[in-house]
């Protein structure tokens, strides 16, 4: 799960920079708090999905289920 959070936070930060937006500007456009956006870009694990989707929609994306690698799950259960 940590890798997914890192991917999400990196995705938002990179897209924000490509759009030449500051964190404050993006937070304003998405109508979310600046602290929320900072937490999102830092990979905080307890963010509200609806707010994450508001930010992602500005970049034409949304959260969704992602298939897991079953082999890695089995290895973790046995180890």
N, C-alpha and C positions, 0 to 999 in steps of 0.2 A: 504494500500500500504506500510505503514511503516513496517509491519510484514514481507512482502515479501522481502524488502530490507535488513532487519535484517537477514532473513534466507539466502539470497544470500551471504551477507558479511561473515556470520558465516561459511557457506559451503566452500567458497574459503579459508578462513583462516585455517579451520580445515584440509582441503585437503592439503594445502601447508605444514602445520606442519607435517602431516602424511608422506609426501614425503621428509621430512627433508630438506626443502628449505627455505632460507631466502626470504624476500620480494624482495631483489635485484636479487637473483638468479632466482626467478619465473618471474620477470619482464623481465629479459634477455632472458629466455627460450621462453616466449610468445611474445617477441619483442614489448613490451609496456613500457611506461615510469614508473619509480618507483613511481612518484606522482600519476599516474593513478591507480596503484595497491593499493597504500595506501588509496586512495579515495574509491576504490571498497571495501576494507576490512573494511572501516569505515561506509559504507552504504550510500555514497553520492547518491542523487537521480537523478542527471543529467549526467549520464555516457552514452557514446555511446555504443549501443547494439552490434555493430560489434566487438568492442574491448573487451567487456565482454565475447563474444562468443569465442574469440581467447584464453582467459585465461581458460574458462570452457572446451574447447576442449582438453586441456592438461590433464584434469581429466576425459575425456570421456563423457562430458555433453554439453548441449547447452540450451539457453533460449527458452522458448516456452509459449504459452498461457496456463493459469491455470484457471480452473473454479472458479468463485466467489461464495460465500455463499449468495444466493439471499435473505434469511431472514434478514441478517445483513444489506443489502443494503436498504431494505424496511424500517427497523427500523430507519436507519439514515435519510431517506427522510422524515419520519413522525415526527421525533424528532427535 
